[in-house]
Amino acid sequence: MRLSALAFLAGLSLLATTASAQLVTEPHDEDQYHVVEIEDGLVRIDRRTGEITECQNSANGWVCRLSADDRLAYEAEINRLDAEVERLENELALAREAGEGADQDVAPMPVPENGTGPDGTLRDRLDLPSDEELDAVMETAEEVMRRFFGMVQDLREDLETERAQ
């Protein structure tokens, strides 16, 4: 009785091993790939994974290369941005907890109309010119433009005089 039970179990394990080997070595489904003929070769599209392979006939036979997949680049960028958003949300939560209360929203500090922050140093930190310096620059630019257009007008008058003679 024991011997027949052992033989039965051995047969089942052999059958299971054979079945699993057939599943692994079974060829791919015939409809897995879609092949499209193009001008200089073929394009094979894997319907399961979306991978695109471009094949070209060369002197050494057919050469196939996996095409760059923009979708993978987009997914990688989305994953990177998701991680960045999560990091920023964690920083914001920590900042709220460190503030007066976790329930208060962290709002940007308002900037007064005169362009300086509460300590009066925004203009200095940005190294912005004063209003007098801006006026001087504008006057110089205006003078340069007047001279330039004056020279163009003189040149135009000289050309018209030469044509008239």
C-alpha positions, 0 to 999 in steps of 0.5 A: 500500500505504501509503495503504491502511494509513493509511486502515485506521488512520484507520478504526480510530481513527474506530471506536474514538472512536465506540465510546468516545463511545457508552460515555460517552454511553450512558444508565444501566442501567434497574436503577440506580435504585429509585423508591419512592412516599412520602406527599409525593413520591418517593424515588430510590435509586441502587443503585450509589452508595447515594445517596438523592434525595427528590423533591417536587412543588411549584408550580414542578414537581418538586424533587429534593434529595439526602438527607443520607447518614449513611453518609458521615458515619460513613465520615469519622469512621472515617477521622479515627479511623484517622488518629488511631490511626496518629498515636498509634501513631507517638507510642508508637513514638517514645516507646518508642525514646526510652526504655530500649529499643524492646522495653519496653512503656510502662506508666502510672505507678502512683499510690500509695494516698495519692493522690499521685504520686512527687513528692507533688504530685497532690493539689496539682495537682488542688486536692483538699480535705483530709479535715478540710475534707471532714468540715467540709462533711459536718457542715454539710450534715448540719446543713442537712438536719436543719434543713430536715426539722425545718421540714417536720415543723413545717409538717406538724404545723401543717397537721394541727392546723389540719385537726383544728380 
